[in-house]
Amino acid sequence: MTRVVVVGNGMVGSRFVEDLLTADTAHRFDVTVLGAEACEPYNRVLLSEVLAGRYGLGALTLPTPRDRRVSVRLGTPAVAIDRDDRSVLDADGLRHRYDVLVLATGSAARIPPLRGLGTDAAGLPRGVHPLRTIDDAREIVAATLNARRAVVLGAGVLGLEAACGLVERGVHVTVVHPAPALMERQLDGDASRAVESAMGSLGIDHRVGVGADEVVLDGGALTGVRLADGEVLPAQLLVLATGTVAATGLAADCGLATDRGVIVTERLACPADRRVFAIGDCAQPPEGGSGLVAQGWEQARRLAATLAGTAPAAVTAEATGSDVVRLKANGLDVVTMGVCGSQRPDDTVHRQLRLSDPAAGRHIEVVVSDGVLVGATCVGDAQVGADLVAAYTRRTPVPADPAYLLLPALPTAAATAASSPAELPDGATVCRCNSVSKGAITAQWEHGCRTVEEVAAATRATTGCGGCTQEVCDLLTWLGCRPEASQNVPMEGEMRFTPGKHMIHSAETSAP
């Protein structure tokens, strides 16, 4: 048996184990997983949805394999790696020997250097919380019971989602962002101003282009945040959404090369030790890290195939949409994908068209090349955003006049039919995070899956950003209403399909 030790049981580490077990048809691997958190792996991407009250904590739990080849030690972090001995020491003092070591340690919340804050996430003042783990989400939700005002520091995707979630819980929120534009990695100035306008309509204040300088405390508890320009924002809650820092300590301590992450080759191996691999947020591959879970999942798939000596699992011919960034926030419709034309003003290859009305909270930009959509930004129009994502991921030909992409499609009979599950081709991707097609979901229906939870366990659909949950639910409803479905009525005691049942209705539990 080949002994594989996986350090990290998060979204990427657990996915790697699942992929390896699937690829290991000869049952050659014996896998030990060391997880620092004392709970089953869960979907971090949806933590902001917990703040908004749309998901219970229990609904975030990811499907995990139950297999005799795997031993998982929850709440047992690794504390040291001995590469000469080829072993990993855990916090309980046990030593785990390996033939292959996979580092999937992820990243930790970055604590900004504010006066009065300190640098250790474990010793933050009362009222100050990062949003990185399920425990962070639980503590922030509890804090909203007494907090009247909150400051969210950082206006990337997570910060804006957190702000909207807090507003839905009745807290007055001010977003503070030192960069000149919100979501500056994805949006330009006009798009940012459109988002600012939409935030105002939701009652969210903002300070863009000015950073925080100090936390104001009284008796060790937060009472406000002082900005770099001297303004003090009263607050009983401060949410830190200021990025992450790759967890590279274990790798550095055992002599592996690190920079922004653990440096790895194209094969995801550490150059100094080809028995050690790194994937996910902790890794720094030659192409760099995107910070998106889709990249970690793709690395998990490739590494599992490499170790098992098989070809990587096939993916849909469509674009997977792994670079689609969608804001999960009620009232803020923002989606970006692919090439950003506003940052390529001298590019003669790509054609850029824009419709921008920041005061009305609307900004749409499309970038076209060789008759297909290669990039887009959409703020303030959910229908156009959905149409653009479909065109981008499916690489459908754009209209002869691409300006039609900037406006909602007319509600013609043909358009209505094309958007229905019945007219969707079997090869069309429903879950872009996991490249799950309509045909794959239909096949699971034929095998007895009747709820979104069952489809998620069988195909991984909905377990990424969660944006496809309603599509999966609609597809299951359609499958259950087909004439041929009525000919296969379940016998007494069999599970029956309940239209509309999906993961966000799961009851909240004390641990995921």
Sequence and secondary structure as in RCSB ss.txt:
>XXXX:A:sequence
MTRVVVVGNGMVGSRFVEDLLTADTAHRFDVTVLGAEACEPYNRVLLSEVLAGRYGLGALTLPTPRDRRVSVRLG
TPAVAIDRDDRSVLDADGLRHRYDVLVLATGSAARIPPLRGLGTDAAGLPRGVHPLRTIDDAREIVAATLNARRA
VVLGAGVLGLEAACGLVERGVHVTVVHPAPALMERQLDGDASRAVESAMGSLGIDHRVGVGADEVVLDGGALTGV
RLADGEVLPAQLLVLATGTVAATGLAADCGLATDRGVIVTERLACPADRRVFAIGDCAQPPEGGSGLVAQGWEQA
RRLAATLAGTAPAAVTAEATGSDVVRLKANGLDVVTMGVCGSQRPDDTVHRQLRLSDPAAGRHIEVVVSDGVLVG
ATCVGDAQVGADLVAAYTRRTPVPADPAYLLLPALPTAAATAASSPAELPDGATVCRCNSVSKGAITAQWEHGCR
TVEEVAAATRATTGCGGCTQEVCDLLTWLGCRPEASQNVPMEGEMRFTPGKHMIHSAETSAP
>XXXX:A:secstr
 EEEEEE  SHHHHHHHHHHHHH TT  EEEEEE SSSS  B GGGHHHHHTTSS GGGGB      TTEEEETT
  EEEEETTTTEEEETTS EEE SEEEE   EEE     BTT S GGG  BTEEE SSHHHHHHHHHHTTT SEE
EEE  SHHHHHHHHHHHHTT EEEEEE SSSTTTTT  HHHHHHHHHHHHHTT EEEES  EEEEEEETTEEEEE
EETTS EEE SEEEE   EEE  HHHHHTT  BSSSEE  TTSEETTEEEEEE GGGEE TT   S HHHHHHHH
HHHHHHHHTS      SS   TT EE   TT  EEEEE  GGG TT SSSEEEEEEEGGGTEEEEEEEETTEEEE
EEEES HHHHHHHHHHHHHT B  SSGGGGGS     HHHHHHTSTTTS TTSEEETTTTEEHHHHHHHHHTT  
SHHHHHHHH TTSSSSTTHHHHHHHHHHHHHSHHHHTS   TTS    TT  GGGS   S  
